[in-house]
């Protein structure tokens, strides 16, 4: 697999920066443990109203990945544009070491997934299909239930993080850099294994 040149990699990053994806809070539970993380990788995958589906990618080292794998379900939340507190709560520490819902009045979706009650809107989803790509699992999610707080308020997007204090942004940057290094190694390992398997003739 040919890697992009440094110049091409920089240009690709600039292309990605041309759009401003929403930040989603993804929560899940395996019946015993619960958790959640902040994702910008949620994409609508169907225009059929009777079969609403989404794509979600989750890094395999995240605690929430384990919960989705065990339960086959996830709740997706759009956050209010000023709700940076939810990003700090769910995005800066691992759920393996603490309950991210602690101190909140926890509600649940119809399927029993813990739901963030202050969300702008939420979707209750079930995993319909999955694919492994090395650093992440790609989930095709079928949405079965949803809710909205009834306001016309804007949702929090990636650019909205720019309003955060410098200390918080530095903390996010450190976390992002660590995740990027972990993901890069997982991609290299997966590509090496995939290409080896493809090039090895059957016995």
C-alpha positions as CSV (number, residue, x, y, z in Angstrom):
1,X,0.0,0.0,0.0
2,X,1.6,3.3,-1.2
3,X,1.7,5.9,1.5
4,X,1.0,9.5,0.5
5,X,4.0,11.9,0.3
6,X,4.3,14.5,3.1
7,X,2.9,17.1,0.8
8,X,-0.1,15.0,-0.2
9,X,-0.7,14.0,3.4
10,X,-0.8,17.7,4.3
11,X,-3.2,18.5,1.4
12,X,-5.5,15.6,2.4
13,X,-5.6,17.0,5.9
14,X,-6.6,20.4,4.4
15,X,-9.4,18.7,2.5
16,X,-10.7,17.0,5.6
17,X,-10.7,20.5,7.3
18,X,-13.0,21.9,4.6
19,X,-16.1,20.4,6.3
20,X,-17.2,20.6,9.9
21,X,-18.7,17.3,11.2
22,X,-20.9,17.1,14.2
23,X,-19.5,15.7,17.4
24,X,-21.6,12.7,18.6
25,X,-21.7,11.2,22.0
26,X,-21.8,7.4,21.6
27,X,-22.9,5.4,24.6
28,X,-23.3,1.7,25.2
29,X,-23.7,-0.9,28.0
30,X,-23.2,-4.6,28.3
31,X,-25.7,-4.9,31.1
32,X,-23.0,-4.6,33.9
33,X,-20.8,-1.8,32.6
34,X,-21.7,1.4,30.8
35,X,-19.6,4.0,29.0
36,X,-19.4,6.5,26.2
37,X,-17.0,8.4,24.0
38,X,-17.0,11.4,21.6
39,X,-17.0,10.6,17.9
40,X,-16.9,12.6,14.7
41,X,-17.1,9.5,12.5
42,X,-20.9,9.0,12.4
43,X,-22.4,9.2,8.9
44,X,-25.9,8.8,7.6
45,X,-26.0,5.6,5.5
46,X,-29.5,5.5,4.0
47,X,-32.0,8.0,2.6
48,X,-34.9,5.5,3.2
49,X,-37.0,6.8,6.0
50,X,-38.4,3.3,6.7
51,X,-34.9,1.9,7.1
52,X,-32.7,4.6,8.7
53,X,-29.1,3.5,9.0
54,X,-25.8,5.0,10.0
55,X,-22.1,4.2,9.8
56,X,-20.0,4.5,12.9
57,X,-16.3,3.7,13.3
58,X,-14.9,2.9,16.8
59,X,-11.3,2.5,17.7
60,X,-10.7,-1.0,19.1
61,X,-8.8,0.2,22.1
62,X,-11.8,2.2,23.4
63,X,-13.8,0.9,26.4
64,X,-17.0,1.7,24.5
65,X,-15.9,-0.6,21.7
66,X,-16.0,-3.5,24.1
67,X,-19.5,-2.6,25.2
68,X,-20.8,-2.3,21.6
69,X,-19.2,-5.7,20.8
70,X,-20.9,-7.3,23.7
71,X,-24.3,-5.7,23.4
72,X,-24.7,-5.1,19.7
73,X,-26.2,-1.8,20.5
74,X,-25.3,1.9,20.8
75,X,-27.1,5.2,21.5
76,X,-25.9,8.2,19.4
77,X,-26.4,11.7,20.7
78,X,-26.1,15.1,19.2
79,X,-25.0,17.7,21.8
80,X,-26.0,21.3,22.2
81,X,-23.4,23.6,20.7
82,X,-22.5,25.0,24.2
83,X,-22.3,21.6,25.9
84,X,-18.5,21.3,26.1
85,X,-18.9,19.8,29.5
86,X,-20.1,16.6,27.9
87,X,-17.0,16.4,25.8
88,X,-14.8,16.7,28.9
89,X,-16.9,14.1,30.7
90,X,-17.0,11.5,28.0
91,X,-13.9,12.3,25.9
92,X,-11.0,12.8,28.2
93,X,-10.7,9.6,30.2
94,X,-11.3,5.9,29.8
95,X,-14.4,4.3,31.1
96,X,-12.4,1.3,32.3
97,X,-11.3,3.4,35.2
98,X,-14.4,5.3,36.1
99,X,-18.1,5.5,35.5
100,X,-18.6,8.4,33.1
101,X,-22.3,8.6,34.0
102,X,-21.6,9.1,37.7
103,X,-23.5,12.1,39.1
104,X,-26.0,12.2,36.2
105,X,-29.6,11.4,36.3
106,X,-29.3,8.4,33.9
107,X,-32.2,7.6,31.5
108,X,-32.3,4.8,29.0
109,X,-33.4,4.2,25.4
110,X,-36.2,1.8,24.7
111,X,-33.6,-0.9,24.2
112,X,-32.0,-0.2,27.5
113,X,-28.9,1.7,26.4
114,X,-27.9,4.5,28.8
115,X,-28.8,7.8,27.4
116,X,-27.4,11.3,28.1
117,X,-30.5,13.3,29.2
118,X,-29.1,16.7,28.2
119,X,-28.6,15.8,24.5
120,X,-30.1,17.9,21.7
121,X,-31.2,14.6,20.1
122,X,-30.6,10.9,20.3
123,X,-30.9,7.7,18.2
124,X,-31.3,4.2,19.6
125,X,-29.4,1.8,17.3
126,X,-28.6,-1.8,16.7
127,X,-25.5,-3.3,14.9
128,X,-26.7,-4.7,11.6
129,X,-23.2,-5.4,10.1
130,X,-19.6,-4.9,11.0
131,X,-16.2,-4.8,9.3
132,X,-12.7,-4.7,10.7
133,X,-10.2,-2.2,9.2
134,X,-7.3,-2.6,11.6
135,X,-7.4,0.3,14.0
136,X,-11.2,0.4,14.0
137,X,-14.4,-1.5,13.7
138,X,-16.9,-0.1,11.2
139,X,-20.5,-0.6,12.3
140,X,-23.6,-0.4,10.1
141,X,-26.3,0.7,12.6
142,X,-30.0,0.4,12.2
143,X,-31.9,3.2,14.0
144,X,-35.1,2.0,15.8
145,X,-36.0,4.9,18.1
146,X,-35.1,8.6,18.5
147,X,-35.8,11.6,20.5
148,X,-35.4,15.4,20.2
149,X,-35.6,18.1,22.9
150,X,-37.8,20.2,20.6
151,X,-35.5,23.2,20.3
152,X,-34.0,24.6,17.1
153,X,-30.6,24.9,18.8
154,X,-27.5,24.1,16.7
155,X,-25.5,21.0,17.4
156,X,-21.9,20.9,18.6
157,X,-19.4,20.4,15.8
158,X,-15.7,20.0,15.6
159,X,-15.1,23.7,15.1
160,X,-17.1,24.4,18.3
161,X,-14.2,23.0,20.3
162,X,-12.3,26.1,19.4
163,X,-14.3,27.9,22.2
164,X,-12.7,25.7,24.8
165,X,-10.1,27.0,27.3
166,X,-6.5,26.5,26.2
167,X,-5.8,24.0,28.9
168,X,-8.7,21.8,27.7
169,X,-7.6,22.1,24.1
170,X,-4.1,21.0,25.1
171,X,-5.5,18.0,26.9
172,X,-7.6,17.1,23.8
173,X,-4.5,17.4,21.6
174,X,-2.5,15.1,23.9
175,X,-5.3,12.5,23.8
176,X,-5.7,12.8,20.1
177,X,-1.9,12.4,19.5
178,X,-1.8,9.3,21.7
179,X,-4.8,7.8,19.9
180,X,-3.3,8.6,16.5
181,X,-0.1,6.8,17.3
182,X,-2.0,3.8,18.6
183,X,-4.2,3.8,15.5
184,X,-1.3,4.2,13.1
185,X,0.4,1.1,14.5
186,X,-2.8,-0.9,14.2
187,X,-3.3,0.1,10.6
188,X,0.3,-0.9,9.7
189,X,-0.1,-4.3,11.4
190,X,-3.5,-4.9,9.7
191,X,-2.2,-3.9,6.3
192,X,0.8,-6.1,6.6
193,X,-1.3,-9.1,7.6
194,X,-4.0,-8.4,5.0
195,X,-1.5,-8.2,2.2
196,X,0.3,-11.3,3.4
197,X,-2.9,-13.2,3.5
198,X,-3.9,-12.0,0.0
199,X,-0.5,-12.9,-1.5
200,X,-0.3,-16.3,0.1
201,X,-1.6,-19.0,-2.3
202,X,-4.1,-21.5,-0.8
203,X,-2.7,-24.8,0.3
